[in-house]
């Protein structure tokens, strides 16, 4: 199993949840960012992963942190960190 397999599987659960969000505000942008994040994870591109994780996280907050999407996103962050990816540009408090 590759280092990214678990993260890709989680993204494959997250994207349909994002697609089911009401089509208002930045829904299209968050979908674009999530798709770009999936490509970054598949390509094992550390800097792109960090950038896209930040963007999806920010957009989820702006969308009111939909519970299911936030839960899956947090699982994704943990899986990426277990695989050795640093998903934040600084240490969390």
Steps between C-alpha positions, in 0.01 A plus 500: 500500500644838403549786745210684339245218467317575826488873425371443148226271635397770748496762224279267298254516792535876547443614142145354467408663833623834364310442176180458705539841667246764397610675180555840653793718590833336432380142447657480154830638630518251786435217252780629276735520799406150618563359151835681487582362846427148379735550205769639733472199732510258206812677368658502847558877468570626852469876441181464294349280772571762765358780281184309404439379856513861618254609229250219561520557877437873456210442261338246733513761777342760269227249413414462869700181558246245371529221758554200272746683274696635799521155661631340181741788439642458851545127431684596181735733688581224749561244223731737313693578816537128579639456148761768570341800331504830685157646429551832677754768423560555872459309823146500631453652846 
